[in-house]
Amino acid sequence: MQWTVLVAALLVATVSAHKHLAHQQQAINRLLYKVTSHIQSGFTDLKEAAETWNPRDHTDRSTDGGAAIKHLMDELDEHRLLEQHHWFSLFNDRQREEALLLVDVLLHSADFEAFKNNAAYFREHVNEGEFVYALYVAVTHSELTPHVVLPPLYEVTPHLFTNSEVIDKAYAAKMTQTPGNFKMEFTGSKKNREQRVAYFGEDVGLNSHHVHWHMDFPFWWDGAKIDRKGELFFWAHHQLTARYDAERLSNFLPKVDELYWDHPIRDGFAPHTTYKYGGEFPARPDNKEFEDVVGVARIRDLKELESRIHDAIAHGYIINADGTKTDINNEHGIDILGDIIESSTYTTNAAYYGALHNQAHRVLGAQSDPKRKFNMPPGVMEHFETATRDPAFFRLHKYMDNIFKEHKDSLPPYTTEDLLYSNVKITGVEVTELSTFFEDFEFDLSNALDSTENVNEVSVKTHISRLNHKPFSLNIHAQAEHDDKVTVRVYISPKHDENHITLDIDENRWGAILLDTFWTEVHAGDNEIKRKSSESSVAIPDRVSFPQLIHDADEAVANDGDDLPQKESRSCGHPQRLLLPKGREQGMDFWLDVIITSGDDGVQDDLTVNDHGSTHSYCGIHGQKYPDKRPMGFPFDRPIPDLRVFMVQNHHGQVVKIFHH
């Protein structure tokens, strides 16, 4: 009898949780639907909250006593907030401050009902860009919304991901009440050799990963400590740069050169994108000389900040604000350097080391109008959504990456003892065909268009060519002396440079691309460790489309939450489709390296049975420690002066070919 009662209670609790999640998902969907228009009249509860909910009257529903609400409402009442129908950039100090006021309000909401009503009220009163950013960050970090799936940003704010020619066609389709599905081309022309890799920088999935990474790990974050945040900044952007280099080599281009302040920006960029409000994104001509940007930074200041960071690396320590020194000549130094270079709130001396990365983004983005003479809106480099579209993004991050490399090169190489795991010997690795291809991807543009009660909605979509790969798998053969948990890391790296000259391992190792890190068990004797590409801890599958999220949530609410499909809620993660570089039609040689080490490298106890959201390699585990104790990039993060050191039994390297069909 007691067992029956317990089962019934669990069933009721499960049904209640599903119903609650369905209502949460529906509310977030509706808050983000047509965000530049008023809340739809059919969204009764949100419409009512926007019109009748006064946040000041509900400070008892806040965990901070209403302090955040009072601050934001004071700013609103005094008309000090950015108006609606205006561009928003996170790099603009005042606009970021306003967005973070709303983040504070939402994160301090005591329950989801207060969260929802506060969001509905401020949706109608603050700038739309600030609202979208604040809601995305709040949902990402709030304990109230751990399972809510955020819709793809490219379907919430399509202007930031879509060429203006396509947006114009979508407007025309709505005006003529003619449904349309329009082809989106990459920017540039065949006269521009950078066009060969535009498919990578302009991939909406990659753009989405980049902006969500910065939402998961905001440089302004002052909440609960995020583990190894500075090192993650290095690692995520280092891997973006390594992947971009691999795409360039796949297309017979050299690796990207670093950008430097004394040299012209060789490659210009015409974004072919437009703000919803604020005009076209500025273009930049070829061979543009760097100029000081009024109100942001002087070029000599950026060079001085860089010089101070180089000095810190050379001396092996940083100088803290109180005059003390912190040693960085160790495996944890990269975390401190990442905090300084970005710079995040974790930096210990912002006044001295500045914010090289963030200021560089702003300076590069403003080179079209550095004197503010023409009052142009921010450039693509001043938005995480659009930054990777500009080839200069990768030149800037190669510049940053080389600073990090200087630090890593100053550390002692790994020894055989560091690399050897004597329990396991890898006897071979079988790999199924590695091949890539282009396919069309379609997404919805409805949110790009305004709504009125008098004009019917029509279907407007765009499609674009994107890179994908055939699913593949690894079968790792290993002999173990005894049962144990193990850590498996899988990398690929181009074998040759652009002139087809073989790279030695010390040149090659900095371009190593992590395909997977996972934990499993081995048993005494022969083992087969099988792993599918779809299981990679680096990547996430395509995001569920916004129309599908709306449909699923509405249907689940109508059915009391019984049938809301379970979806991956994490938005941070490299696109699964881009796990492999493009390769070449005749095949392109890559080194495939598999390294097995002790399972003690894992931080969490359940890593062999729990993938913790499956994107931990680039994005960590939300709210927990990074799962791998070793330095990110191990064992290729340090110099390899002698290949023989790497010839340990638990490491296997072989050449594979990636074909492009």
C-alpha positions in Angstrom: 0.0 0.0 0.0 2.8 2.4 0.9 4.6 1.6 -2.4 1.4 2.4 -4.3 1.1 5.7 -2.5 4.8 6.6 -3.2 4.5 5.8 -6.9 1.3 7.9 -7.1 3.0 10.8 -5.4 6.0 10.6 -7.7 3.7 10.5 -10.7 1.8 13.6 -9.5 5.1 15.4 -8.9 6.4 14.4 -12.4 3.2 15.6 -14.1 3.3 18.8 -12.1 6.9 19.4 -13.1 6.2 18.8 -16.8 3.2 21.2 -16.6 5.3 23.8 -15.0 8.1 23.5 -17.6 5.5 23.7 -20.4 4.2 27.0 -19.0 7.7 28.3 -18.5 8.7 27.5 -22.1 5.5 29.0 -23.5 6.1 32.2 -21.5 9.7 32.6 -22.7 8.7 31.9 -26.3 6.0 34.6 -26.1 8.3 37.1 -24.5 10.7 36.8 -27.4 8.1 36.6 -30.2 8.1 39.8 -32.3 10.2 41.5 -29.7 10.1 44.9 -31.5 6.3 44.9 -31.5 4.0 45.1 -28.4 3.1 41.9 -26.7 0.5 40.1 -28.8 -3.1 40.6 -27.7 -3.6 36.8 -27.6 -0.9 36.4 -24.9 -3.4 37.3 -22.2 -1.3 36.8 -19.1 1.8 38.6 -20.4 -0.3 41.5 -21.9 -2.0 41.9 -18.5 1.3 41.9 -16.6 2.8 44.5 -19.0 -0.2 46.8 -18.4 -1.0 46.2 -14.7 2.1 44.8 -13.0 4.1 47.4 -11.2 7.4 46.0 -10.1 7.7 48.4 -7.2 4.6 46.9 -5.7 6.1 43.4 -5.7 9.5 43.9 -4.2 8.6 41.2 -1.7 8.9 38.8 -4.6 12.6 39.6 -4.9 15.5 37.9 -3.2 17.4 41.2 -2.8 14.6 43.0 -1.1 13.7 44.9 -4.3 17.0 46.7 -4.6 17.5 45.8 -8.3 13.9 46.8 -9.1 14.2 50.1 -7.3 17.4 50.9 -9.2 16.0 50.1 -12.7 12.6 51.8 -12.0 14.4 54.9 -10.8 16.4 55.0 -14.1 13.1 54.4 -16.0 11.2 57.1 -14.2 13.9 59.6 -14.7 14.0 58.8 -18.4 17.7 57.9 -18.3 17.3 54.6 -20.2 18.0 54.0 -23.9 14.9 54.5 -26.0 13.3 51.7 -27.9 13.8 51.3 -31.6 17.6 51.9 -31.3 20.6 49.7 -31.8 22.2 48.0 -28.7 25.8 46.9 -28.2 27.1 45.1 -25.2 30.4 46.9 -25.7 28.8 50.2 -25.1 29.4 50.8 -21.4 26.1 52.6 -20.6 23.9 50.3 -22.7 25.5 47.3 -21.0 24.9 48.9 -17.6 21.2 49.2 -18.4 20.9 45.7 -19.7 22.6 44.4 -16.5 20.1 46.3 -14.4 17.4 44.1 -15.9 19.5 41.0 -15.6 19.7 41.7 -11.8 15.9 42.2 -11.6 15.3 38.9 -13.3 17.9 36.9 -11.4 16.6 38.2 -8.1 13.0 37.2 -8.8 12.0 34.8 -6.1 9.7 32.7 -8.3 9.0 32.2 -11.9 5.7 34.1 -11.8 7.6 37.2 -10.6 10.3 36.5 -13.2 7.7 36.4 -16.0 5.7 39.4 -14.9 8.8 41.5 -14.4 10.0 40.5 -17.8 6.7 41.3 -19.4 6.6 44.8 -17.8 10.1 45.7 -18.8 9.7 44.3 -22.3 7.3 47.2 -23.0 9.5 49.8 -21.3 13.2 49.2 -22.1 15.2 49.0 -25.4 14.5 45.8 -27.3 18.1 44.8 -27.7 18.8 45.3 -24.0 15.7 43.2 -23.2 16.7 40.3 -25.4 20.2 40.2 -24.0 19.0 40.4 -20.4 16.3 37.7 -20.9 18.8 35.3 -22.6 21.4 35.8 -19.9 18.8 35.5 -17.1 17.3 32.3 -18.4 20.8 30.9 -18.9 21.9 31.5 -15.3 18.6 31.5 -13.3 17.9 28.6 -11.0 14.3 29.0 -11.9 14.7 28.1 -15.6 17.3 25.3 -15.8 15.3 23.3 -18.5 13.9 26.1 -20.6 15.2 26.0 -24.2 16.1 29.4 -25.6 15.1 29.8 -29.2 17.8 30.3 -31.8 18.9 33.9 -31.8 19.0 33.9 -35.6 15.2 33.5 -35.5 14.7 36.0 -32.7 16.8 38.8 -34.1 17.3 37.8 -37.8 18.7 41.2 -38.8 22.0 40.3 -37.0 22.4 37.0 -38.9 20.9 37.7 -42.3 21.9 39.8 -45.3 20.0 43.0 -45.9 19.0 41.9 -49.4 17.1 39.0 -47.9 15.4 41.2 -45.2 14.2 43.5 -48.0 12.7 40.6 -49.9 11.0 39.4 -46.7 9.4 42.9 -46.2 8.2 42.8 -49.8 6.7 39.4 -49.3 4.7 40.5 -46.4 3.5 43.7 -48.1 2.3 41.7 -51.1 1.0 38.9 -48.9 3.2 36.4 -50.9 5.0 33.7 -48.9 8.7 33.4 -49.8 11.8 31.4 -49.1 14.8 33.4 -50.2 18.4 32.3 -51.0 21.0 34.0 -48.8 24.5 34.4 -50.3 27.7 34.9 -48.5 29.2 38.4 -48.5 31.9 39.4 -51.0 32.7 38.1 -54.4 35.0 35.6 -56.0 37.5 38.4 -56.5 38.0 38.3 -52.7 39.9 35.2 -51.7 38.6 35.4 -48.2 35.2 34.5 -49.7 36.5 30.9 -49.9 36.0 30.6 -46.1 33.0 32.8 -45.6 30.9 29.7 -45.1 32.7 29.3 -41.8 32.7 32.8 -40.3 29.1 33.5 -41.5 27.6 30.2 -40.4 24.6 31.1 -38.2 25.3 28.1 -36.0 28.9 29.3 -35.3 27.7 32.9 -34.8 25.1 31.5 -32.3 27.8 29.5 -30.4 30.0 32.5 -30.1 27.3 34.8 -28.6 26.0 32.0 -26.3 29.6 31.3 -25.1 29.8 34.9 -24.0 26.4 34.7 -22.4 27.5 31.6 -20.4 30.8 33.3 -19.5 30.1 37.1 -19.5 33.2 39.3 -19.0 31.1 41.4 -16.6 30.0 38.5 -14.4 30.2 39.2 -10.7 27.9 36.4 -9.4 28.9 32.9 -8.3 32.5 32.1 -9.2 32.8 30.4 -12.6 35.5 27.8 -12.6 38.5 28.4 -14.9 36.7 31.2 -16.7 39.9 32.8 -17.9 41.3 29.6 -19.2 38.0 28.9 -21.0 38.2 32.3 -22.7 41.6 31.3 -24.0 40.5 27.7 -25.0 37.3 28.5 -26.8 38.9 31.3 -28.9 42.1 29.3 -29.5 40.0 26.5 -30.9 38.0 28.9 -33.1 41.3 30.1 -34.5 42.7 26.6 -35.0 39.5 25.6 -36.8 39.6 28.7 -39.0 43.2 27.9 -40.0 42.1 24.3 -40.9 39.3 25.7 -43.1 41.8 28.0 -44.8 44.2 25.2 -45.5 41.3 23.1 -46.8 40.7 25.9 -49.3 44.4 26.4 -50.4 44.8 29.5 -48.3 47.6 30.1 -45.7 46.9 30.2 -42.0 45.5 33.5 -40.9 48.1 36.2 -40.1 47.8 38.1 -36.8 46.6 41.6 -36.8 48.8 44.3 -35.5 48.3 47.9 -34.6 51.2 49.3 -36.7 50.1 47.6 -39.9 47.1 48.3 -42.1 44.1 46.0 -41.9 44.8 44.3 -45.2 41.3 42.9 -45.8 38.3 45.1 -45.8 34.8 43.9 -45.1 31.3 44.8 -46.4 28.9 43.1 -44.0 25.7 43.4 -46.2 23.7 43.4 -43.0 21.5 46.1 -41.5 20.2 47.0 -38.1 16.5 46.7 -37.4 16.8 50.3 -36.3 20.0 52.3 -37.0 20.9 51.8 -40.7 23.5 49.6 -42.3 26.4 48.0 -40.5 29.5 50.0 -41.5 31.9 48.7 -44.2 35.7 48.8 -44.0 37.9 49.3 -47.1 41.1 47.3 -47.8 44.4 48.4 -46.2 42.8 50.6 -43.6 45.3 52.1 -41.3 44.4 51.9 -37.6 43.3 55.2 -36.0 42.5 56.2 -32.5 38.8 55.9 -31.7 37.2 58.9 -29.9 35.9 57.9 -26.5 37.2 54.4 -26.7 41.0 54.0 -26.9 44.2 55.3 -28.5 46.3 52.8 -30.5 49.3 53.6 -28.4 47.3 52.7 -25.3 46.5 49.2 -26.7 50.2 48.7 -27.5 51.1 49.7 -24.0 48.6 47.2 -22.5 50.1 44.5 -24.7 53.6 45.4 -23.6 52.6 45.1 -19.9 51.2 41.6 -20.6 54.3 40.5 -22.4 56.4 41.8 -19.5 54.2 39.7 -17.1 54.8 36.6 -19.2 58.5 37.2 -19.4 58.8 37.8 -15.6 56.5 34.9 -14.8 54.2 36.9 -12.6 51.5 39.6 -12.7 51.3 42.6 -10.5 48.1 42.9 -8.5 46.3 46.1 -7.7 47.7 46.1 -4.1 51.3 45.7 -5.4 51.6 42.0 -4.6 52.7 39.5 -7.2 51.0 36.4 -8.4 53.0 33.6 -10.1 51.8 32.6 -13.5 54.7 30.4 -14.5 52.6 27.3 -13.9 49.6 25.4 -15.3 47.1 27.8 -13.6 48.7 30.9 -15.1 46.7 30.7 -18.2 43.5 31.2 -16.2 44.9 34.4 -14.7 46.1 35.6 -18.1 42.7 34.9 -19.7 41.0 37.1 -17.0 43.5 39.9 -17.7 43.5 39.8 -21.5 39.7 39.7 -21.9 39.4 41.4 -19.3 36.8 40.1 -17.0 35.7 41.1 -13.5 38.1 38.4 -12.2 41.2 40.4 -13.2 43.2 41.5 -10.2 44.5 44.7 -11.8 42.2 46.2 -14.4 43.8 49.7 -14.0 47.2 48.4 -15.1 46.5 45.6 -17.6 43.3 47.1 -19.0 40.9 45.2 -21.2 42.9 44.4 -24.3 40.4 42.0 -25.9 37.3 44.1 -25.3 38.9 47.4 -26.3 40.4 45.8 -29.4 36.9 44.7 -30.5 35.6 48.2 -30.1 38.6 49.9 -31.9 38.4 47.4 -34.8 34.7 47.8 -35.1 34.8 51.6 -35.2 37.5 52.0 -37.9 34.9 53.1 -40.4 34.2 56.2 -38.4 36.9 56.5 -35.7 36.3 60.3 -35.1 32.5 59.8 -34.8 32.1 62.3 -37.6 29.3 60.5 -39.3 27.5 59.1 -36.2 27.7 55.6 -37.6 26.3 52.6 -35.6 28.7 50.0 -34.2 30.5 47.7 -36.6 30.1 43.9 -36.7 33.1 43.5 -34.3 31.1 45.3 -31.6 28.5 42.5 -31.4 29.3 38.9 -30.4 26.4 37.8 -32.8 28.1 39.3 -35.9 31.9 39.4 -35.0 32.9 36.2 -36.7 31.5 37.4 -40.0 34.5 39.7 -40.4 37.8 38.0 -41.4 39.5 40.5 -39.1 37.9 38.8 -36.2 40.2 35.8 -36.7 43.2 38.0 -37.3 42.5 39.8 -34.0 42.2 36.4 -32.2 45.3 35.1 -33.8 47.0 38.2 -32.3 45.5 37.3 -28.9 46.3 33.6 -29.4 50.0 34.3 -30.0 50.1 36.1 -26.7 48.7 33.0 -25.0 51.1 30.9 -26.9 54.1 32.9 -25.7 53.0 32.0 -22.1 52.5 28.4 -22.9 55.8 28.2 -24.7 57.5 29.5 -21.5 56.4 26.5 -19.5 58.5 23.3 -19.4 57.6 20.6 -21.9 55.7 17.6 -20.6 57.9 14.7 -19.7 57.3 11.0 -20.4 56.2 10.7 -16.8 53.6 13.4 -17.4 52.2 11.6 -20.4 52.5 7.9 -19.5 49.5 6.0 -18.3 51.0 2.5 -17.8 47.8 0.7 -17.4 46.7 1.1 -21.0 48.3 0.4 -24.4 46.5 1.5 -27.5 47.0 -1.1 -30.2 45.1 0.5 -33.0 42.3 2.9 -34.0 39.7 2.3 -36.7 38.0 5.3 -38.2 35.0 5.3 -40.6 35.0 7.6 -43.6 35.6 11.3 -42.8 33.8 13.3 -45.4 32.1 16.7 -45.6 29.5 18.3 -48.0 27.4 21.4 -48.3 23.7 21.4 -47.8 20.9 24.0 -47.6 19.7 25.1 -44.2 16.4 27.0 -43.7 15.4 29.3 -40.9 12.4 31.5 -40.2 12.4 35.3 -40.7 9.0 36.1 -39.1 10.6 38.0 -36.2 12.4 40.4 -38.6 9.0 41.9 -39.6 6.7 44.1 -37.6 3.1 43.0 -36.9 -0.2 44.8 -37.0 -3.7 43.7 -36.4 -4.7 44.7 -40.0 -2.0 42.7 -42.0 -2.0 38.9 -42.0 1.2 37.0 -41.3 2.8 35.2 -44.2 5.6 32.6 -44.2 9.0 34.2 -44.8 12.1 32.1 -44.6 15.6 32.1 -45.9 18.0 29.3 -46.9 21.7 29.2 -47.0 24.4 26.7 -48.0 26.3 25.3 -45.0 29.0 22.8 -44.2 28.1 19.4 -42.8 29.8 16.0 -42.4 28.8 12.4 -42.8 28.4 10.8 -39.3 31.6 8.9 -38.4 32.8 6.8 -35.5 36.0 5.7 -33.8 36.8 2.2 -32.6 39.8 2.4 -30.2 41.5 -0.9 -29.5 43.4 -1.0 -26.1 44.9 -3.5 -23.8 44.6 -2.8 -20.0 46.5 -4.5 -17.2 43.6 -3.9 -14.8 40.1 -2.5 -14.5 40.0 1.3 -14.3 38.2 4.4 -15.3 40.0 6.3 -18.1 40.0 9.7 -19.8 40.0 9.7 -23.6 41.0 12.7 -25.7 40.8 12.9 -29.5 42.4 15.5 -31.6 43.0 16.2 -35.3 45.5 18.6 -36.9 46.5 19.4 -40.5 49.6 17.4 -41.5 50.8 20.0 -44.1 51.0 23.8 -44.5 49.6 25.7 -47.5 52.7 24.7 -49.6 52.2 21.0 -48.7 55.3 21.0 -46.5 55.0 18.5 -43.6 54.7 20.3 -40.3 56.8 18.8 -37.4 54.9 18.0 -34.2 56.0 21.2 -32.4 54.6 23.4 -35.3 51.6 21.1 -35.7 50.5 20.9 -32.0 49.2 24.5 -31.7 46.8 23.8 -34.5 45.4 20.7 -32.9 41.5 20.6 -32.9 39.8 18.8 -30.1 37.1 16.4 -31.4 36.2 14.9 -28.1 37.0 14.3 -24.5 35.1 11.6 -22.6 35.4 9.1 -19.8 34.8 5.4 -19.9 35.9 2.2 -18.2 38.5 -0.4 -19.3 38.7 -4.0 -18.1 41.8 -6.2 -17.8 42.7 -7.6 -21.2 41.5 -6.4 -24.6 39.1 -3.5 -24.9 37.2 -1.8 -27.7 36.2 1.8 -27.0 33.6 2.9 -29.5 32.6 6.5 -29.9 30.2 8.2 -32.4 30.7 11.7 -33.7 27.2 12.6 -32.5 28.4 11.9 -28.9 31.2 14.5 -29.0 31.6 16.7 -25.9 32.6 19.6 -28.1 29.5 20.1 -30.2 25.7 20.5 -30.0 23.1 19.5 -32.7 21.0 22.0 -34.6 18.9 24.2 -32.3 15.2 23.5 -32.3 13.5 26.2 -34.5 11.5 29.0 -32.9 8.3 28.0 -34.7 8.7 24.4 -33.5 9.4 25.5 -29.9 6.2 27.6 -30.0 4.2 24.8 -31.4 5.5 22.2 -28.9 5.0 24.5 -25.9 1.5 25.6 -26.9 0.4 22.0 -27.5 1.9 20.8 -24.2 0.2 23.6 -22.3 -3.1 22.7 -23.9 -2.6 19.1 -22.8 -1.5 19.9 -19.3 2.2 19.5 -20.0 2.0 15.8 -20.9 3.7 15.9 -24.2 6.4 18.5 -24.2 9.4 16.9 -26.1 12.6 16.7 -24.1 15.3 18.9 -25.7 18.8 19.9 -25.0 18.6 23.2 -23.1 22.3 24.2 -23.4 22.9 26.7 -26.3 26.6 27.0 -25.9 28.5 24.5 -28.0 30.3 24.2 -31.4 27.9 23.2 -34.2 27.9 19.4 -34.6 28.0 20.0 -38.4 31.3 21.8 -38.1 33.1 19.1 -36.1 35.3 18.3 -39.1 37.1 20.9 -41.3 36.0 20.9 -44.9 39.0 18.9 -46.3 39.5 18.5 -50.0 37.9 16.6 -52.9 41.0 14.5 -53.3 41.3 14.1 -49.6 43.3 16.2 -47.1 45.8 14.7 -44.6 45.2 15.2 -40.9 46.9 13.7 -37.9 44.4 11.9 -35.7 45.7 11.6 -32.1 44.1 9.6 -29.4 45.4 9.9 -25.8 44.1 7.8 -22.9 45.0 8.8 -19.4 43.8 7.9 -15.9 40.1 8.5 -15.1 41.4 10.5 -12.1 41.7 13.4 -14.5 38.0 13.7 -14.2 36.6 16.1 -11.6 33.0 14.7 -11.2 32.5 11.1 -10.1 29.8 10.2 -12.6 31.5 11.2 -15.9 31.5 7.7 -17.2 27.7 7.6 -17.1 26.7 11.3 -17.3 27.8 13.6 -20.1 26.5 16.7 -18.2 24.9 18.4 -21.2 27.5 17.1 -23.7 29.3 20.4 -24.4 31.7 20.5 -21.5 34.9 20.6 -23.6 34.3 24.2 -24.8 31.6 25.3 -22.4 32.3 23.5 -19.1 29.5 22.2 -16.9 27.0 24.9 -15.9 27.4 25.7 -12.3 30.1 23.1 -11.6 33.8 22.8 -11.9 35.3 22.1 -15.4 35.4 18.3 -15.7 39.0 17.8 -16.8 41.7 18.5 -14.2 44.4 18.7 -16.9 45.2 22.0 -18.7 42.8 22.7 -21.6 44.6 21.5 -24.8 46.6 18.8 -22.9 49.0 17.4 -24.1 49.4 19.8 -27.1 49.4 23.0 -25.1 53.1 23.0 -24.3 56.2 22.8 -26.6 57.2 19.4 -27.9 61.0 19.6 -28.6 61.4 15.9 -28.9 58.9 13.6 -30.6 60.3 10.6 -28.7 58.8 11.9 -25.4 55.3 11.5 -27.0 55.9 7.9 -28.0 54.1 6.5 -25.0 51.9 3.4 -25.2 48.7 5.2 -24.2 49.1 7.7 -27.2 48.3 6.7 -30.8 48.8 8.8 -33.8 47.8 8.1 -37.4 47.2 10.0 -40.6 43.6 10.2 -41.8 42.1 11.9 -44.9 39.1 14.2 -44.9 37.3 14.2 -48.2 35.0 17.0 -49.4 32.2 15.8 -51.7 
